[in-house]
């Protein structure tokens, strides 16, 4: 995949700002409303989204646990999605994290500020030791931009906000996701020739 590191960093920074703006616009009665994303409440979805930031620091500090070097964000996704239990584990962690998220906006501000500072002080090629293998910071950061961008749209949709991302965030998300799909169906859909299947999902 190998997007330009500067573009990935810009997408991450702008995505972080848009997420904070979205969280600040959520009203008190919406936080524990069910159905924000499947079985999650808005609070649980927000907590899951913040894990995109928390894993950066924890993985940067972690020792390698898998004897595998991942070339780019595409290989990271391909490796992670081969585990059939991955979505079930994500759902459970989101619910657990939601129970601990008592001040969503305040905690998000602190977590995001700390992560942005960590990323700014870390080289693009610094190794990040994920559970799936080792990958450079720049390529791992691209996967975090996808998580932040997609779930910001989920939060906006669930709480009746205008759905929008910064162009630099959108560019990283679209580049990453289109690399995971067969190009022909996308080209046909984008030019109005054939709709995508109802169950189309590059993340399984």
Residue pairs with C-beta under 8 A, 6 or more apart in sequence:
1 72
1 73
1 74
1 75
1 139
1 142
1 175
1 176
1 179
2 71
2 72
2 139
3 73
3 138
3 142
3 172
3 175
3 176
5 124
5 138
7 168
7 171
7 172
8 138
8 141
8 142
8 145
8 172
9 119
9 124
9 138
9 141
10 168
11 142
11 145
11 149
11 166
11 168
11 169
11 170
11 171
11 172
11 173
12 119
12 141
12 144
12 145
12 148
12 169
12 172
13 116
14 165
14 166
14 168
14 169
15 145
15 148
15 149
15 152
15 165
15 166
15 169
15 172
16 53
16 112
16 115
16 116
16 148
17 166
18 152
18 164
18 165
18 166
18 169
19 49
19 108
19 112
19 148
19 151
19 152
19 155
20 105
20 108
20 109
20 112
22 152
22 155
22 156
22 159
22 161
23 46
23 104
23 105
23 108
23 155
24 105
25 159
25 161
26 42
26 46
26 104
26 105
26 155
26 159
27 159
30 42
30 158
30 159
31 41
31 42
31 43
31 46
31 104
32 41
32 42
32 43
33 41
33 42
33 158
34 40
34 41
35 41
35 158
36 42
36 44
36 45
36 154
36 155
36 158
36 159
37 45
37 151
37 154
37 158
38 91
39 91
40 48
40 91
40 94
40 95
40 98
41 98
42 155
42 158
42 159
43 98
43 101
43 104
44 94
44 95
44 97
44 98
44 101
45 94
45 98
45 151
45 154
45 155
45 158
46 98
46 101
46 104
46 108
46 155
47 94
47 97
47 98
47 100
47 101
47 104
48 90
48 93
48 94
48 97
48 98
48 151
49 147
49 148
49 151
49 152
49 155
50 97
50 101
50 107
50 108
50 111
50 112
51 93
51 94
51 97
52 144
52 147
52 148
52 151
53 111
53 112
53 114
53 115
53 144
53 148
54 111
54 115
55 130
55 144
56 115
56 118
56 119
56 128
56 137
56 140
56 141
56 144
57 114
57 115
57 118
59 128
59 129
59 130
59 140
60 118
60 122
60 126
60 128
60 129
60 137
62 129
63 129
64 127
64 129
64 134
65 129
65 131
66 130
66 131
66 132
66 133
66 134
68 79
68 132
68 133
68 134
69 133
69 134
69 135
70 76
70 79
70 130
70 132
70 133
70 134
70 135
70 139
71 139
72 135
72 139
72 142
73 135
73 139
73 140
73 142
73 143
73 146
73 176
73 179
74 176
74 179
74 180
75 135
76 130
76 132
76 133
76 135
76 139
76 140
76 143
77 143
77 176
77 180
77 203
78 180
79 132
79 133
80 86
80 132
81 203
81 204
87 204
101 107
119 137
119 141
122 137
123 137
124 136
124 137
124 138
125 136
125 137
125 138
126 136
126 137
127 134
127 135
127 136
127 137
128 134
128 135
128 136
128 137
128 140
130 140
142 172
142 176
143 176
145 169
145 172
145 173
145 176
146 172
146 173
146 176
146 177
148 169
149 165
149 169
149 170
149 172
149 173
150 173
152 165
153 163
153 165
155 161
156 162
156 163
156 164
157 163
165 173
177 202
177 203
178 186
180 202
180 203
181 202
185 194
185 196
185 197
185 200
186 196
188 194
189 195
189 196
